[in-house]
Amino acid sequence: MTLNLTSPWPNRLYFHSTHHHRFLSTSNEAAANSSKWQFFCNFRTPCHNNNNIKASLSESYHEGAVVAGDDAGKDDYELIISRVSAAKDASEALEVFGEMTKRSGGAISTSDCCSIISSALDRNNADLALSVFKAMRSSFNAGVRDKDVGDVWKWPRPDVNTYTLLVRGLAASLRVSDALTIIANVCRVGVSPGEEVPFGNIVRCPTCMIAVAVAQPQNGIQIVSCSKCRYQYELVSGNITSIESEEISMDVPAWKRGLQMLQLLKETTPAAVHSIVVQTPSGMARTHRFATKTVDLPAKEGERVTIALAAPSTLYREVGPLKFTPKTPNYYPGEPMCLTNHQDARESPLLRAPTKNQPLSLFTPTVFFPLVTVLATGDMASGMIDPGLPQFIIVAAVSSLAVGATLNALVFPQLNRLPQRVVETVAIRQQLLSQYDTLQSRIKDLKDAAENEVWMLARMCQLENKIVAVGEPSYRARRSRVKRVREGLESSLKSRIELIESYARISSMIEIEVEMDSDVLAAEAASNVETIAEQIQQIMELENLEEKWRIQAEANDEVEKLLSTETIP
């Protein structure tokens, strides 16, 4: 899916240039552009009544002077591009651009920026290309908008062609780290550089693993509900201030190992116990103790994490005289279940930390076998009193165990779930977050593949440079082979960048919908509360004034009465 945000009118400047960069087009594309130039030679852009400035070099320099068979406009264009591409940075490039076009301001078109970047890369002036790209990202002019054109020259927003050109050119210039930075920028389309207000990190449900919430930098503790399993969770987000880890070795009994092999017992043996202190943005610190399957801790000190815990006991739903806590079965209230690292978006399930004084379980051999012996002895004794009594006791005990197991496994978990109508309000939001999470996973996979291709493309270009430097005629066939491989990598890299850019745009759309549904409503609610508070304050002040006026009026009435009743001697 690609979004076409370009102007419906073709940019005639694009066909003026014969400066085809090797990373922009092949010989077939050049021939196609040449035929398009012949078609648009006599094409006249429709006249508009407004005084807006078209963002095109051909219209900024000798508007309408180029006709079929006249190379003057083409030469002027190449001269401007050559002068601009020799600048040190984007600011100097704008100054040269203004001097050459003899105009005080306007918006440069995206195709002109690509020509400048292409010429700068040909001159081995990669610093100028990066400076221009940084200036384009710093601008919030989405494409070319005439209403934003003023008395200064402005850069447009970069498009997918700009990203592709820069990645290919930087890889060919063996500046791999800069090329990888450009790919990272493609993954965050629409986000300005130096951003301090990110969208946040997706947090999944520890039970059904669907996206349930967004942990933003200002969030500390929040309660979320899952629309799929209909349980509630407490999310604690903050920075890790201290860590205490202890590696443990637990002796697993043979009977428990047998049950685990038969998959009748799904309990996992922990390898280490960790105790971490998480400090929220508000300054409150909380200690969490949990175990992990391996000795590795999924986060380091100083990193920001989000810990998903079972619903605390303070959260409950009253149904008559009963209270039901919407927590996941087989977990204690407030028990850590999952940890999300914000640095690498890695999620790690957590285990229950063993207590120091392990309580005796009913199924422990030291308890189970003596209990069976006592029950058998009791049956023998009761059989001597009444032959039918042992059977009655066994049936009653088995029935009680069956009823208790059914209540704990089926009835109580269902009663603890939230009603469907309660989670319907967050179902749409979580569906969008799940789609966003899927898109981010695809973007990550495409980014990894594109980074590998950038490295391979750089190695092919370096290998070609070595072959050219050797200068042996016998290497011509090998050079042709390297060239074919390089062209294939460039084509594949372009396709991946286009996919990344399309997925990033859709992700930005989902971010807008989610933030409009939550942040904007919260801001409007806060604004409404402030407005209501101001109105209440004004009414109270008015009431105080009315009270003062009433007291003053009563005092005046008393004075008038005294004056009217006073006798004059």
C-alpha positions in Angstrom: 0.0 0.0 0.0 1.5 3.3 -1.1 0.0 6.8 -0.6 0.4 9.2 -3.5 0.7 12.7 -2.0 2.3 14.4 -4.9 0.7 17.3 -6.9 -1.6 16.3 -9.7 0.3 18.6 -12.1 3.5 17.1 -13.4 6.7 18.8 -12.5 8.2 20.0 -15.7 11.5 20.6 -14.1 12.0 16.9 -13.6 12.2 16.5 -17.4 14.6 19.4 -17.9 17.5 17.6 -16.2 19.8 15.2 -18.0 21.7 14.8 -14.7 20.6 11.2 -14.1 22.3 9.8 -11.1 23.3 6.1 -11.3 21.3 5.4 -8.2 18.1 7.1 -9.4 17.4 5.6 -12.8 18.6 3.1 -15.4 19.1 3.7 -19.1 15.6 2.6 -19.8 14.2 5.1 -17.3 16.3 7.8 -18.9 14.8 7.0 -22.3 11.3 7.1 -20.8 12.0 10.5 -19.2 13.3 11.8 -22.5 10.1 10.8 -24.3 8.1 12.4 -21.5 10.2 15.6 -22.0 9.2 15.7 -25.7 5.6 15.4 -24.7 5.7 18.2 -22.1 7.7 20.6 -24.2 4.6 22.4 -25.4 2.6 21.7 -22.2 1.4 24.8 -20.5 0.6 24.8 -16.8 -3.0 26.2 -16.3 -3.1 29.8 -15.1 -4.3 30.3 -11.5 -5.8 33.5 -10.2 -3.9 33.4 -7.0 -0.3 34.7 -6.6 1.1 31.6 -5.1 4.6 30.5 -6.1 5.1 27.2 -7.7 7.8 25.1 -6.0 9.8 24.3 -9.1 13.1 25.5 -10.4 11.9 25.8 -13.9 9.2 28.2 -12.8 11.6 30.0 -10.4 14.1 30.6 -13.2 12.9 31.9 -16.6 9.3 30.7 -16.3 8.1 29.5 -19.7 11.4 30.2 -21.5 12.0 26.5 -22.3 10.6 25.3 -25.6 11.3 22.3 -27.8 14.8 22.3 -29.2 16.1 25.0 -26.9 18.8 23.9 -24.4 19.1 27.3 -22.6 16.7 26.3 -19.7 18.4 22.9 -19.4 21.8 24.5 -19.2 20.6 27.0 -16.7 19.2 24.3 -14.6 22.4 22.2 -14.6 24.3 25.3 -13.7 22.1 26.0 -10.7 22.3 22.4 -9.5 26.1 22.4 -9.9 26.5 25.6 -7.9 24.1 24.5 -5.2 25.7 21.1 -4.8 29.1 22.7 -4.1 27.8 24.3 -0.9 28.9 23.3 2.5 25.5 22.8 4.2 21.8 23.3 3.6 21.8 26.9 4.7 24.5 27.9 2.2 22.7 25.9 -0.4 19.5 27.9 0.1 21.5 31.1 -0.2 23.1 30.0 -3.5 19.7 28.8 -4.7 18.1 32.2 -4.0 20.9 34.1 -5.7 20.8 31.9 -8.8 17.0 32.0 -9.2 16.8 35.7 -8.3 13.9 35.2 -6.0 13.5 36.1 -2.3 11.5 33.0 -1.3 9.5 30.0 -2.2 9.4 26.2 -1.6 11.8 23.9 -3.3 10.2 20.9 -4.9 11.1 17.4 -3.9 12.4 16.5 -7.3 14.8 19.5 -7.1 16.0 18.3 -3.7 16.7 14.9 -5.2 18.7 16.5 -8.0 20.7 18.5 -5.4 21.4 15.4 -3.3 22.3 13.4 -6.3 24.8 16.0 -7.6 26.2 16.3 -4.1 26.8 12.6 -3.9 28.5 12.6 -7.3 30.8 15.3 -6.0 31.5 13.1 -3.0 29.9 15.8 -0.9 27.9 13.5 1.4 27.9 16.0 4.2 25.8 18.4 2.1 23.4 15.6 1.2 22.9 14.7 4.8 22.5 18.4 5.8 19.8 18.9 3.1 18.0 15.7 4.3 18.2 16.9 7.9 16.7 20.3 6.9 14.0 18.5 4.9 13.1 16.4 8.0 13.1 19.5 10.2 10.5 21.1 7.9 6.8 20.4 8.6 5.7 21.3 5.1 4.1 18.0 4.0 5.1 18.1 0.4 4.7 21.3 -1.5 2.0 23.6 -0.2 1.6 27.0 -1.8 0.0 28.6 1.2 3.2 28.0 3.3 5.4 29.8 0.8 6.6 33.1 2.2 9.6 35.5 1.8 12.2 32.7 2.5 13.1 29.5 0.8 11.8 26.4 2.5 12.7 22.7 2.1 9.9 20.2 1.5 9.3 17.0 3.5 11.3 14.0 2.2 9.5 11.3 0.2 10.3 7.7 -0.5 12.5 8.7 -3.6 14.6 10.9 -1.3 15.1 8.1 1.2 16.0 5.6 -1.6 18.4 8.0 -3.2 20.3 8.7 0.0 20.5 5.1 1.2 21.9 4.0 -2.2 24.3 6.9 -2.5 25.6 6.6 1.1 26.1 2.9 0.7 28.0 3.5 -2.6 30.1 6.1 -0.7 30.8 3.4 1.9 29.1 5.5 4.6 27.1 2.6 6.0 26.3 4.0 9.4 24.7 7.1 7.8 22.7 4.9 5.4 21.5 2.8 8.4 20.4 6.0 10.1 18.4 7.0 7.0 16.6 3.6 7.1 15.8 4.2 10.8 14.3 7.5 9.8 12.1 5.9 7.2 10.6 3.7 9.9 9.5 6.8 11.8 7.8 8.8 9.0 6.1 12.0 10.0 8.2 12.3 13.2 10.4 15.3 13.6 14.0 14.9 14.6 14.9 15.5 18.3 11.4 14.2 19.3 10.8 14.1 23.0 7.1 13.0 22.9 7.1 9.5 21.4 4.0 7.5 20.9 5.0 5.0 23.5 5.7 1.3 23.8 3.0 -1.4 23.2 2.3 -3.6 26.2 0.7 -7.0 25.7 -1.7 -8.9 27.8 0.3 -11.5 29.9 -2.4 -14.1 29.4 -3.5 -13.9 25.7 -0.6 -11.8 24.4 -2.6 -9.1 22.5 -1.8 -5.4 22.7 -3.8 -3.8 25.5 -2.2 -0.5 26.3 0.5 2.1 25.4 3.1 2.9 28.0 4.0 6.5 27.4 6.9 8.4 29.0 4.7 10.1 31.6 2.8 7.0 32.6 3.6 5.4 35.9 0.8 3.1 37.2 -2.3 2.3 35.2 -5.0 -0.3 35.3 -5.9 -1.9 32.0 -8.6 -4.4 30.9 -8.1 -7.0 28.2 -11.0 -7.3 25.8 -10.2 -10.9 25.0 -9.7 -12.6 28.3 -11.7 -10.0 30.2 -9.2 -9.7 33.1 -7.6 -6.6 34.6 -3.9 -6.0 35.1 -1.8 -3.4 36.8 1.0 -1.9 34.7 3.9 -0.3 36.6 6.2 1.7 34.3 9.4 3.3 35.3 13.2 3.2 35.5 15.0 0.4 37.3 17.0 1.9 40.2 18.4 -1.2 41.8 18.7 -5.0 41.1 19.4 -7.9 43.3 19.7 -11.3 41.7 20.4 -14.8 43.1 20.9 -17.9 41.2 19.1 -20.9 42.7 19.2 -24.6 42.2 16.1 -26.5 43.1 15.9 -30.3 43.4 12.9 -31.4 41.5 11.4 -34.7 42.9 11.1 -37.6 40.6 7.3 -37.7 40.8 7.2 -34.1 39.7 9.6 -34.7 36.8 7.4 -37.6 35.8 4.3 -35.4 35.8 6.1 -32.7 33.8 7.2 -35.3 31.2 3.6 -36.5 30.9 2.5 -32.8 30.6 0.2 -33.2 33.5 2.1 -30.5 35.4 3.0 -27.3 33.6 5.1 -25.8 36.3 8.4 -24.4 35.2 11.5 -24.7 37.4 13.1 -21.2 38.1 16.8 -20.7 37.6 17.2 -17.3 39.4 15.3 -15.0 41.7 15.4 -11.2 41.1 14.3 -8.3 43.2 14.2 -5.0 41.4 13.1 -1.5 42.4 11.1 0.4 39.7 10.8 4.2 40.1 7.8 5.8 38.3 7.9 9.3 36.8 6.0 10.6 39.8 8.9 9.5 42.0 7.2 6.6 43.7 9.3 3.4 43.9 8.0 -0.1 44.1 9.9 -3.4 44.7 9.0 -6.5 42.7 10.3 -10.0 43.4 10.0 -12.6 40.7 11.9 -15.6 39.2 13.0 -16.3 35.6 13.6 -19.6 33.7 17.2 -18.6 33.0 19.8 -16.7 35.1 19.7 -13.7 32.7 17.7 -10.7 33.8 15.6 -9.2 30.9 16.6 -5.6 31.8 19.5 -3.6 33.2 19.7 -1.0 35.8 18.7 2.4 34.5 16.5 1.1 31.7 12.8 1.9 31.5 10.5 -1.2 31.8 6.8 -2.0 32.3 5.8 -4.8 34.6 2.4 -6.3 34.2 0.9 -7.6 37.5 -2.2 -9.4 38.3 -5.1 -7.2 39.5 -4.6 -6.0 43.1 -7.1 -7.0 45.8 -8.4 -3.4 45.9 -10.0 -4.0 42.5 -13.2 -6.0 42.8 -16.7 -6.1 41.4 -19.6 -6.5 43.8 -22.5 -8.8 42.9 -24.8 -8.7 45.8 -23.0 -9.8 49.0 -20.1 -11.3 46.9 -16.9 -9.6 45.7 -15.1 -10.9 42.6 -11.6 -9.7 41.8 -10.9 -9.6 38.0 -7.5 -11.3 38.2 -6.0 -14.1 36.2 -6.6 -17.6 37.8 -3.7 -19.2 39.7 -2.0 -15.9 40.4 -1.9 -14.0 43.6 -3.2 -10.3 43.7 -0.3 -8.0 42.5 2.0 -10.9 41.4 4.4 -10.0 38.6 3.5 -11.8 35.4 5.4 -10.2 32.5 8.2 -7.6 32.0 8.5 -5.4 28.9 11.8 -3.7 28.2 11.3 -0.3 26.4 14.8 -0.4 24.9 14.3 -3.3 22.6 10.6 -4.0 23.1 11.4 -7.5 24.4 8.8 -9.2 26.6 9.8 -11.8 29.2 7.3 -13.9 31.1 8.0 -14.0 34.8 7.7 -16.9 37.3 6.6 -17.0 40.9 9.6 -16.6 43.2 9.9 -19.5 45.7 9.5 -18.6 49.3 12.3 -19.2 51.7 10.2 -21.5 54.0 8.3 -23.5 51.4 4.9 -24.6 52.9 4.0 -28.2 52.8 1.7 -29.2 50.0 -0.9 -31.9 50.0 0.8 -33.6 47.2 4.2 -33.7 48.8 5.3 -37.3 49.4 6.0 -36.6 53.1 2.4 -35.5 53.5 0.5 -37.5 50.9 1.5 -41.1 51.9 1.0 -40.6 55.6 -2.4 -39.1 54.9 -3.4 -42.1 52.7 -2.3 -44.4 55.5 -4.4 -42.5 58.1 -7.4 -42.6 55.8 -7.0 -46.3 55.1 -6.7 -47.0 58.9 -9.8 -44.9 59.5 -11.7 -46.8 56.9 -10.8 -50.1 58.5 -11.9 -48.8 61.9 -15.2 -47.4 60.6 -15.8 -50.7 58.7 -15.8 -52.5 62.0 -18.5 -50.2 63.3 -20.6 -50.0 60.1 -19.7 -51.8 56.8 -21.3 -49.0 54.7 -19.6 -46.1 56.4 -16.2 -46.3 54.6 -18.0 -46.2 51.2 -20.0 -43.2 52.3 -16.9 -41.4 53.6 -15.0 -42.1 50.3 -17.9 -40.9 48.2 -18.3 -37.7 50.3 -14.5 -37.0 50.1 -14.4 -37.5 46.3 -17.5 -35.5 45.8 -16.1 -32.6 47.9 -12.8 -32.7 46.0 -14.7 -32.7 42.6 -16.9 -29.9 43.6 -14.0 -27.8 44.9 -11.9 -28.5 41.8 -14.9 -27.6 39.5 -15.5 -24.3 41.4 -11.8 -23.3 41.3 -11.2 -24.3 37.7 -14.4 -23.4 36.0 -16.9 -21.4 38.1 -14.8 -18.8 39.9 -12.6 -17.9 36.9 -15.8 -17.2 34.9 -17.3 -15.1 37.7 -14.1 -13.1 38.1 -14.2 -12.1 34.4 -15.4 -8.6 33.5 -18.8 -8.4 31.8 -18.7 -8.1 28.0 -20.3 -4.7 28.0 -17.5 -3.3 30.2 -14.7 -4.3 27.8 -16.5 -3.3 24.6 -15.4 0.3 25.1 -11.7 -0.7 24.8 -12.1 -3.4 22.3 -11.7 -1.1 19.2 -8.7 0.7 20.7 -7.0 -2.6 21.5 -7.8 -3.9 18.0 -6.0 -0.8 16.5 -3.1 -1.4 18.9 -2.9 -5.0 17.8 -2.7 -3.9 14.1 -0.1 -1.4 15.1 1.9 -4.0 16.8 1.7 -6.3 13.7 2.9 -3.4 11.5 5.8 -2.6 13.8 6.9 -6.3 13.6 6.8 -6.2 9.8 8.7 -2.9 9.8 11.4 -4.4 12.0 11.8 -7.5 9.8 12.0 -5.3 6.7 14.5 -3.0 8.4 16.7 -5.9 9.3 16.7 -7.1 5.8 17.3 -3.6 4.4 20.3 -3.2 6.7 21.8 -6.4 5.5 21.3 -5.3 1.9 23.0 -2.0 2.6 26.1 -3.8 3.9 26.1 -6.1 0.9 25.7 -3.1 -1.5 28.5 -1.3 0.2 30.7 -4.4 -0.2 29.8 -4.7 -3.9 30.7 -1.0 -4.4 34.0 -1.5 -2.6 34.7 -4.6 -4.6 34.0 -2.7 -7.8 36.3 0.1 -6.7 39.1 -2.4 -6.2 38.6 -3.9 -9.6 38.7 -0.4 -11.2 41.8 0.4 -9.2 43.6 -2.8 -10.4 42.8 -1.9 -14.0 43.4 -5.4 -15.4 41.4 -6.1 -18.6 40.8 -9.7 -17.4 38.6 -8.4 -14.6 36.0 -6.9 -17.0 33.8 -10.0 -16.8 34.0 -10.0 -13.0 33.2 -6.3 -12.9 30.1 -6.9 -15.1 29.1 -9.6 -12.7 29.5 -7.3 -9.7 27.6 -4.6 -11.4 24.6 -6.9 -12.0 24.6 -8.0 -8.4 24.8 -4.3 -7.3 21.9 -3.4 -9.5 19.8 -6.2 -8.1 20.6 -5.1 -4.6 19.6 -1.5 -5.4 16.3 -2.7 -6.9 15.6 -4.9 -3.9 16.6 -2.2 -1.5 14.3 0.3 -3.2 11.3 -2.1 -2.9 12.0 -2.7 0.8 12.2 1.1 1.5 8.9 1.6 -0.2 7.3 -1.1 1.9 8.8 0.3 5.1 7.6 3.8 4.2 4.0 2.5 3.4 3.8 0.6 6.7 5.2 3.6 8.6 2.5 5.8 7.2 -0.2 3.4 8.2 1.3 3.2 11.6 1.2 7.0 11.9 -2.5 6.9 11.0 -3.2 4.4 13.7 -1.2 6.5 16.2 -3.4 9.5 15.2 -6.6 7.5 15.8 -5.4 6.1 19.1 -4.2 9.5 20.4 -7.4 11.2 19.2 -9.4 8.6 21.1 -7.4 9.0 24.4 -5.1 12.0 24.6 -7.3 14.5 22.9 -10.4 13.5 24.9 -8.4 13.7 28.1 -7.1 17.2 27.2 -10.6 18.3 26.3 -11.9 16.9 29.6 -9.2 18.7 31.5 -9.9 21.9 29.6 -13.6 21.5 30.4 -12.9 20.9 34.0 -10.8 24.1 34.2 -13.5 26.0 32.4 -16.1 24.8 34.8 -13.9 25.6 37.7 -13.4 29.1 36.4 -17.1 29.6 36.0 -17.7 28.3 39.5 -15.1 30.8 40.8 -16.7 33.6 38.9 -20.2 32.7 40.2 -18.8 32.6 43.8 -17.2 36.0 43.4 -20.5 37.3 42.0 -22.4 35.9 44.9 -19.9 37.5 47.3 -20.4 40.8 45.6 -24.2 40.4 45.7 -23.9 39.7 49.5 -21.9 42.8 50.0 -24.3 44.8 48.0 -27.3 43.4 50.0 -25.6 44.2 53.3 -24.8 47.7 52.0 -28.4 48.2 50.8 -29.8 47.0 54.2 -27.4 49.5 56.0 -28.6 52.3 53.7 -32.2 51.4 54.5 -31.5 51.5 58.2 -29.9 54.9 57.9 -32.8 56.3 55.9 -35.3 55.0 58.5 -33.3 56.6 61.3 -33.1 59.9 59.4 -36.8 59.8 58.6 -37.9 59.0 62.1 -35.5 61.5 63.7 -37.4 64.6 65.0 -36.1 68.0 64.3 -36.1 70.4 67.4 
